């Protein structure tokens, strides 16, 4: 019995597994190219030189910032030309991302060849982009002259200076800014058709912002609003790191709005009307999301901006930096602000509303003093009780 088991073990070792050996000496990918129409399809092409017939060939590709690797079976002709067409209408890819791709070939003899990795930038090639660079910024546009491009660079630098003055955050590694001629074209490129009120967007993990800057007298004002706003998101992402998603939405958008060079003048009226109509949102309801409709979103932005500006006035840049640190450490919306600033979110909201709207000033002061009043009553209660007991004995 033992001899039979030993024989079986030796046979298994000698045969081994049937995992193919990987080789590269007799196989080469001598040429690769990518052809695509933004939002429609991507065609991957390769020319393979091999002394051994190819049994099957696969393409693997992964967009920047994504964890899932996509794949497709390559068609290979007798000349060693291989291609695969990916349908973007069925499986879209994030705009302006860098795509890494490679090939894997299985030969007739069972050996496998894996090519080096290649890459290309998935830009919106429906437009002829012009570019201009001043590190760490690179701007791209398709309508306007070189002065327009330089203006974008100038505003980006002003926005960076504003952030460093507000929070002393480090300069970004690299930022690409793409300017569309109108919001409709911008929204179409990012598949934001259901959010027609969105004028700009940022993918902070890509270091890419997309803005819409229509020609006209307000173009510079929109530039001074959108670019510094979106830049704040990118720097916050680099500062917070893996817990960027823990950052309350009201703080993320509030800081971005505070950094705008040209503040939205409609926010003041919007806030006053909401306060009179008692339609202000509780700040706690803006921790994880903003309303999706235009009017609700604008009010949320207005509140976040005003509340964040109030916190900066009360606690300074160091207080805001402490607040960011708590969220970077993974604390939730309510706990993070209490640890960093020593007050609850509800207390700070009462203080902000009292300061900004002048509402319930006495009640707000009483609410903030409530913990101390409780302690005072408790401290006075003991001697008062003893005094009463003493009087009863008389």
BELKA-V979983 format. One record per pair of residues at least 24 apart in sequence whose C-alpha atoms are under 7 Angstrom apart, sorted by the first residue. I is the first residue (numbers start at 1). J is the second residue. Records with the same first field share a line. If there is no record, write none. Layout:
# BELKA-V979983
I = J, J
This chain:
# BELKA-V979983
20 = 110, 111, 112
21 = 111, 112
22 = 111, 112, 113
23 = 111, 112, 113
24 = 113
26 = 50, 51
27 = 51, 113
29 = 115
37 = 125
38 = 124, 125, 126
39 = 88, 89, 92
40 = 87, 88, 89
41 = 85, 86, 87, 88
42 = 85, 86, 87
43 = 83, 84, 85, 86
44 = 83, 84, 85
45 = 82, 83, 84
46 = 81, 82, 83
47 = 80, 81, 82
48 = 80, 81
49 = 80
52 = 107, 108
53 = 107, 108
54 = 105, 106, 107, 108
55 = 106, 107, 108
56 = 105, 106
57 = 104, 105, 106
58 = 103, 104, 105
59 = 102, 103, 104
60 = 101, 102, 103
61 = 99, 100, 101, 102
62 = 99, 100, 101
63 = 97, 98, 99, 100
64 = 97, 98, 99
65 = 205
95 = 122, 123, 190
96 = 121, 122, 123
97 = 121, 122, 206
98 = 122
136 = 172, 173, 174, 175
137 = 174, 175, 176
138 = 175, 176, 177
139 = 176, 177, 178
140 = 177, 178, 179
141 = 178, 179, 180
143 = 181
155 = 224
156 = 227, 228
159 = 228, 259
162 = 259
163 = 232, 259
166 = 317
167 = 317, 321
169 = 235
172 = 235
174 = 207
175 = 207, 208
176 = 207, 208, 209
177 = 208, 209, 210
178 = 209, 210, 211
179 = 210, 211, 212, 213
180 = 211, 212, 213
181 = 212, 213, 214
182 = 212, 213, 214
183 = 212
186 = 212
197 = 294
200 = 226
201 = 230
202 = 230
204 = 233, 234, 237
207 = 234
221 = 262
224 = 260, 261, 262
225 = 260, 261, 262, 263
228 = 259, 260, 261
229 = 256, 257, 259, 260
230 = 256
232 = 256
240 = 328
241 = 328
243 = 328, 330
244 = 328
246 = 327, 330, 332
247 = 327
248 = 287, 288, 333
249 = 286, 287, 288, 289
250 = 286, 287, 304
251 = 304, 308
253 = 301, 304
254 = 301, 304, 305, 308
255 = 305, 308
257 = 305
258 = 305, 309
267 = 302
270 = 299
271 = 302
283 = 349
287 = 333
307 = 352
310 = 352
